């Protein structure tokens, strides 16, 4: 709560640095289990550059991960968007997995080999 621009800039820098450090810790400790029980760290299974915050936090990856951990095999899966319109997503309609967070990890989650 200071009007000093140098102080404020330093606070912003420290907050960003702390946020990056915490996000890296979350990403580095997240593991995903595939259909045959192989757990791998998120950075190892993410296909693409730079893992966005919130990756593996959506319902579909969580449900697949926990089904895989418990040896269950989903027969089908559908996501429905509930909330205000967001881009092409409309409340109450089927929604595909998000391209930047979910699609890059679905290959591992649905894989049924030990590779």
CNS distance restraints for C-alpha pairs under 8 A (distance, minus, plus):
assign (resid   2 and name CA) (resid   7 and name CA) 7.06 0.50 0.50
assign (resid   2 and name CA) (resid   8 and name CA) 6.88 0.50 0.50
assign (resid   3 and name CA) (resid   7 and name CA) 7.96 0.50 0.50
assign (resid   3 and name CA) (resid   8 and name CA) 7.44 0.50 0.50
assign (resid   4 and name CA) (resid   8 and name CA) 6.29 0.50 0.50
assign (resid   5 and name CA) (resid   9 and name CA) 6.01 0.50 0.50
assign (resid   6 and name CA) (resid  10 and name CA) 6.17 0.50 0.50
assign (resid   7 and name CA) (resid  11 and name CA) 6.25 0.50 0.50
assign (resid   8 and name CA) (resid  12 and name CA) 6.22 0.50 0.50
assign (resid   9 and name CA) (resid  13 and name CA) 6.15 0.50 0.50
assign (resid  10 and name CA) (resid  14 and name CA) 6.15 0.50 0.50
assign (resid  11 and name CA) (resid  15 and name CA) 6.11 0.50 0.50
assign (resid  12 and name CA) (resid  16 and name CA) 6.17 0.50 0.50
assign (resid  13 and name CA) (resid  17 and name CA) 6.15 0.50 0.50
assign (resid  14 and name CA) (resid  18 and name CA) 6.10 0.50 0.50
assign (resid  15 and name CA) (resid  19 and name CA) 6.05 0.50 0.50
assign (resid  16 and name CA) (resid  20 and name CA) 6.15 0.50 0.50
assign (resid  17 and name CA) (resid  21 and name CA) 6.22 0.50 0.50
assign (resid  18 and name CA) (resid  22 and name CA) 6.15 0.50 0.50
assign (resid  19 and name CA) (resid  23 and name CA) 6.03 0.50 0.50
assign (resid  20 and name CA) (resid  24 and name CA) 6.07 0.50 0.50
assign (resid  21 and name CA) (resid  25 and name CA) 6.33 0.50 0.50
assign (resid  22 and name CA) (resid  26 and name CA) 6.27 0.50 0.50
assign (resid  23 and name CA) (resid  27 and name CA) 6.16 0.50 0.50
assign (resid  23 and name CA) (resid  53 and name CA) 6.95 0.50 0.50
assign (resid  24 and name CA) (resid  28 and name CA) 5.95 0.50 0.50
assign (resid  25 and name CA) (resid  29 and name CA) 6.16 0.50 0.50
assign (resid  26 and name CA) (resid  30 and name CA) 6.20 0.50 0.50
assign (resid  27 and name CA) (resid  42 and name CA) 6.38 0.50 0.50
assign (resid  27 and name CA) (resid  43 and name CA) 7.02 0.50 0.50
assign (resid  27 and name CA) (resid  51 and name CA) 7.83 0.50 0.50
assign (resid  28 and name CA) (resid  41 and name CA) 6.75 0.50 0.50
assign (resid  28 and name CA) (resid  42 and name CA) 6.80 0.50 0.50
assign (resid  28 and name CA) (resid  43 and name CA) 6.79 0.50 0.50
assign (resid  29 and name CA) (resid  41 and name CA) 6.88 0.50 0.50
assign (resid  29 and name CA) (resid  42 and name CA) 7.75 0.50 0.50
assign (resid  30 and name CA) (resid  41 and name CA) 5.85 0.50 0.50
assign (resid  30 and name CA) (resid  42 and name CA) 5.57 0.50 0.50
assign (resid  31 and name CA) (resid  39 and name CA) 6.07 0.50 0.50
assign (resid  31 and name CA) (resid  40 and name CA) 5.31 0.50 0.50
assign (resid  31 and name CA) (resid  41 and name CA) 4.23 0.50 0.50
assign (resid  31 and name CA) (resid  42 and name CA) 5.34 0.50 0.50
assign (resid  32 and name CA) (resid  39 and name CA) 5.27 0.50 0.50
assign (resid  32 and name CA) (resid  40 and name CA) 5.55 0.50 0.50
assign (resid  32 and name CA) (resid  41 and name CA) 6.37 0.50 0.50
assign (resid  32 and name CA) (resid  42 and name CA) 6.42 0.50 0.50
assign (resid  32 and name CA) (resid  65 and name CA) 5.97 0.50 0.50
assign (resid  32 and name CA) (resid 108 and name CA) 7.76 0.50 0.50
assign (resid  32 and name CA) (resid 109 and name CA) 6.83 0.50 0.50
assign (resid  33 and name CA) (resid  37 and name CA) 5.57 0.50 0.50
assign (resid  33 and name CA) (resid  38 and name CA) 5.33 0.50 0.50
assign (resid  33 and name CA) (resid  39 and name CA) 4.14 0.50 0.50
assign (resid  33 and name CA) (resid  40 and name CA) 6.59 0.50 0.50
assign (resid  33 and name CA) (resid  65 and name CA) 5.34 0.50 0.50
assign (resid  33 and name CA) (resid  66 and name CA) 7.84 0.50 0.50
assign (resid  33 and name CA) (resid  68 and name CA) 6.02 0.50 0.50
assign (resid  33 and name CA) (resid  69 and name CA) 6.33 0.50 0.50
assign (resid  33 and name CA) (resid 108 and name CA) 7.69 0.50 0.50
assign (resid  33 and name CA) (resid 109 and name CA) 6.21 0.50 0.50
assign (resid  34 and name CA) (resid  38 and name CA) 5.38 0.50 0.50
assign (resid  34 and name CA) (resid  39 and name CA) 6.48 0.50 0.50
assign (resid  34 and name CA) (resid  65 and name CA) 6.86 0.50 0.50
assign (resid  34 and name CA) (resid  68 and name CA) 5.82 0.50 0.50
assign (resid  34 and name CA) (resid  69 and name CA) 7.93 0.50 0.50
assign (resid  34 and name CA) (resid 108 and name CA) 5.70 0.50 0.50
assign (resid  34 and name CA) (resid 109 and name CA) 4.36 0.50 0.50
assign (resid  34 and name CA) (resid 110 and name CA) 5.99 0.50 0.50
assign (resid  34 and name CA) (resid 111 and name CA) 5.67 0.50 0.50
assign (resid  34 and name CA) (resid 112 and name CA) 6.66 0.50 0.50
assign (resid  35 and name CA) (resid  68 and name CA) 4.92 0.50 0.50
assign (resid  35 and name CA) (resid  69 and name CA) 7.91 0.50 0.50
assign (resid  35 and name CA) (resid  71 and name CA) 7.40 0.50 0.50
assign (resid  35 and name CA) (resid  73 and name CA) 7.58 0.50 0.50
assign (resid  35 and name CA) (resid 109 and name CA) 6.55 0.50 0.50
assign (resid  35 and name CA) (resid 110 and name CA) 6.01 0.50 0.50
assign (resid  35 and name CA) (resid 111 and name CA) 5.82 0.50 0.50
assign (resid  35 and name CA) (resid 112 and name CA) 4.91 0.50 0.50
assign (resid  35 and name CA) (resid 113 and name CA) 7.65 0.50 0.50
assign (resid  36 and name CA) (resid  68 and name CA) 7.12 0.50 0.50
assign (resid  36 and name CA) (resid  71 and name CA) 7.88 0.50 0.50
assign (resid  36 and name CA) (resid 111 and name CA) 7.65 0.50 0.50
assign (resid  36 and name CA) (resid 112 and name CA) 5.36 0.50 0.50
assign (resid  36 and name CA) (resid 113 and name CA) 6.32 0.50 0.50
assign (resid  36 and name CA) (resid 114 and name CA) 6.76 0.50 0.50
assign (resid  37 and name CA) (resid  68 and name CA) 6.29 0.50 0.50
assign (resid  37 and name CA) (resid  69 and name CA) 6.22 0.50 0.50
assign (resid  37 and name CA) (resid  71 and name CA) 7.77 0.50 0.50
assign (resid  38 and name CA) (resid 114 and name CA) 6.38 0.50 0.50
assign (resid  40 and name CA) (resid  44 and name CA) 6.45 0.50 0.50
assign (resid  40 and name CA) (resid  45 and name CA) 6.76 0.50 0.50
assign (resid  41 and name CA) (resid  45 and name CA) 6.73 0.50 0.50
assign (resid  42 and name CA) (resid  46 and name CA) 5.95 0.50 0.50
assign (resid  43 and name CA) (resid  51 and name CA) 7.49 0.50 0.50
assign (resid  45 and name CA) (resid 104 and name CA) 7.84 0.50 0.50
assign (resid  45 and name CA) (resid 105 and name CA) 6.09 0.50 0.50
assign (resid  45 and name CA) (resid 108 and name CA) 6.32 0.50 0.50
assign (resid  46 and name CA) (resid  51 and name CA) 7.21 0.50 0.50
assign (resid  46 and name CA) (resid 104 and name CA) 5.36 0.50 0.50
assign (resid  46 and name CA) (resid 105 and name CA) 5.27 0.50 0.50
assign (resid  47 and name CA) (resid 104 and name CA) 4.78 0.50 0.50
assign (resid  47 and name CA) (resid 105 and name CA) 6.72 0.50 0.50
assign (resid  48 and name CA) (resid 104 and name CA) 6.78 0.50 0.50
assign (resid  51 and name CA) (resid  55 and name CA) 6.90 0.50 0.50
assign (resid  51 and name CA) (resid 101 and name CA) 7.62 0.50 0.50
assign (resid  52 and name CA) (resid 100 and name CA) 7.32 0.50 0.50
assign (resid  52 and name CA) (resid 101 and name CA) 6.55 0.50 0.50
assign (resid  54 and name CA) (resid  58 and name CA) 7.43 0.50 0.50
assign (resid  54 and name CA) (resid 101 and name CA) 7.10 0.50 0.50
assign (resid  55 and name CA) (resid 101 and name CA) 4.67 0.50 0.50
assign (resid  55 and name CA) (resid 102 and name CA) 6.59 0.50 0.50
assign (resid  56 and name CA) (resid  61 and name CA) 5.46 0.50 0.50
assign (resid  56 and name CA) (resid  62 and name CA) 6.55 0.50 0.50
assign (resid  56 and name CA) (resid 101 and name CA) 6.90 0.50 0.50
assign (resid  56 and name CA) (resid 102 and name CA) 6.62 0.50 0.50
assign (resid  56 and name CA) (resid 105 and name CA) 7.73 0.50 0.50
assign (resid  57 and name CA) (resid  61 and name CA) 6.99 0.50 0.50
assign (resid  57 and name CA) (resid  62 and name CA) 6.59 0.50 0.50
assign (resid  58 and name CA) (resid  62 and name CA) 6.40 0.50 0.50
assign (resid  58 and name CA) (resid 102 and name CA) 7.44 0.50 0.50
assign (resid  59 and name CA) (resid  63 and name CA) 5.97 0.50 0.50
assign (resid  60 and name CA) (resid  64 and name CA) 6.09 0.50 0.50
assign (resid  60 and name CA) (resid  79 and name CA) 7.53 0.50 0.50
assign (resid  60 and name CA) (resid  97 and name CA) 7.77 0.50 0.50
assign (resid  60 and name CA) (resid 102 and name CA) 7.90 0.50 0.50
assign (resid  61 and name CA) (resid  65 and name CA) 5.93 0.50 0.50
assign (resid  61 and name CA) (resid 102 and name CA) 6.82 0.50 0.50
assign (resid  61 and name CA) (resid 105 and name CA) 7.86 0.50 0.50
assign (resid  61 and name CA) (resid 106 and name CA) 7.20 0.50 0.50
assign (resid  61 and name CA) (resid 109 and name CA) 7.32 0.50 0.50
assign (resid  62 and name CA) (resid  66 and name CA) 6.19 0.50 0.50
assign (resid  63 and name CA) (resid  67 and name CA) 6.01 0.50 0.50
assign (resid  64 and name CA) (resid  68 and name CA) 6.01 0.50 0.50
assign (resid  64 and name CA) (resid  74 and name CA) 7.78 0.50 0.50
assign (resid  64 and name CA) (resid 109 and name CA) 6.40 0.50 0.50
assign (resid  64 and name CA) (resid 110 and name CA) 7.71 0.50 0.50
assign (resid  65 and name CA) (resid  69 and name CA) 6.21 0.50 0.50
assign (resid  65 and name CA) (resid 109 and name CA) 6.50 0.50 0.50
assign (resid  66 and name CA) (resid  70 and name CA) 6.21 0.50 0.50
assign (resid  67 and name CA) (resid  71 and name CA) 6.07 0.50 0.50
assign (resid  67 and name CA) (resid  72 and name CA) 4.85 0.50 0.50
assign (resid  67 and name CA) (resid  73 and name CA) 6.55 0.50 0.50
assign (resid  67 and name CA) (resid  74 and name CA) 7.27 0.50 0.50
assign (resid  68 and name CA) (resid  72 and name CA) 5.93 0.50 0.50
assign (resid  68 and name CA) (resid  73 and name CA) 7.10 0.50 0.50
assign (resid  68 and name CA) (resid 109 and name CA) 7.80 0.50 0.50
assign (resid  78 and name CA) (resid  94 and name CA) 6.91 0.50 0.50
assign (resid  78 and name CA) (resid  95 and name CA) 7.75 0.50 0.50
assign (resid  79 and name CA) (resid  94 and name CA) 5.62 0.50 0.50
assign (resid  79 and name CA) (resid  95 and name CA) 5.49 0.50 0.50
assign (resid  79 and name CA) (resid  96 and name CA) 6.87 0.50 0.50
assign (resid  79 and name CA) (resid  97 and name CA) 7.71 0.50 0.50
assign (resid  80 and name CA) (resid  91 and name CA) 7.79 0.50 0.50
assign (resid  80 and name CA) (resid  92 and name CA) 5.94 0.50 0.50
assign (resid  80 and name CA) (resid  93 and name CA) 5.36 0.50 0.50
assign (resid  80 and name CA) (resid  94 and name CA) 4.30 0.50 0.50
assign (resid  80 and name CA) (resid  95 and name CA) 5.43 0.50 0.50
assign (resid  81 and name CA) (resid  89 and name CA) 6.49 0.50 0.50
assign (resid  81 and name CA) (resid  90 and name CA) 6.45 0.50 0.50
assign (resid  81 and name CA) (resid  91 and name CA) 5.27 0.50 0.50
assign (resid  81 and name CA) (resid  92 and name CA) 5.52 0.50 0.50
assign (resid  81 and name CA) (resid  93 and name CA) 5.72 0.50 0.50
assign (resid  81 and name CA) (resid  94 and name CA) 6.23 0.50 0.50
assign (resid  81 and name CA) (resid  95 and name CA) 5.86 0.50 0.50
assign (resid  82 and name CA) (resid  90 and name CA) 7.76 0.50 0.50
assign (resid  82 and name CA) (resid  91 and name CA) 4.88 0.50 0.50
assign (resid  82 and name CA) (resid  92 and name CA) 5.72 0.50 0.50
assign (resid  82 and name CA) (resid  93 and name CA) 7.99 0.50 0.50
assign (resid  83 and name CA) (resid  90 and name CA) 7.71 0.50 0.50
assign (resid  83 and name CA) (resid  91 and name CA) 5.41 0.50 0.50
assign (resid  84 and name CA) (resid  90 and name CA) 7.05 0.50 0.50
assign (resid  84 and name CA) (resid  91 and name CA) 6.16 0.50 0.50
assign (resid  85 and name CA) (resid  89 and name CA) 5.57 0.50 0.50
assign (resid  85 and name CA) (resid  90 and name CA) 4.78 0.50 0.50
assign (resid  85 and name CA) (resid  91 and name CA) 6.17 0.50 0.50
assign (resid  86 and name CA) (resid  90 and name CA) 6.81 0.50 0.50
assign (resid  89 and name CA) (resid  93 and name CA) 7.27 0.50 0.50
assign (resid  89 and name CA) (resid  95 and name CA) 6.50 0.50 0.50
assign (resid  97 and name CA) (resid 102 and name CA) 5.67 0.50 0.50
assign (resid  97 and name CA) (resid 103 and name CA) 6.13 0.50 0.50
assign (resid  98 and name CA) (resid 102 and name CA) 5.33 0.50 0.50
assign (resid  98 and name CA) (resid 103 and name CA) 6.27 0.50 0.50
assign (resid  99 and name CA) (resid 103 and name CA) 5.14 0.50 0.50
assign (resid  99 and name CA) (resid 104 and name CA) 7.28 0.50 0.50
assign (resid 100 and name CA) (resid 104 and name CA) 6.86 0.50 0.50
assign (resid 101 and name CA) (resid 105 and name CA) 7.46 0.50 0.50
assign (resid 102 and name CA) (resid 106 and name CA) 6.22 0.50 0.50
assign (resid 103 and name CA) (resid 107 and name CA) 7.60 0.50 0.50
assign (resid 105 and name CA) (resid 109 and name CA) 6.54 0.50 0.50
assign (resid 106 and name CA) (resid 110 and name CA) 5.98 0.50 0.50
assign (resid 107 and name CA) (resid 111 and name CA) 5.94 0.50 0.50
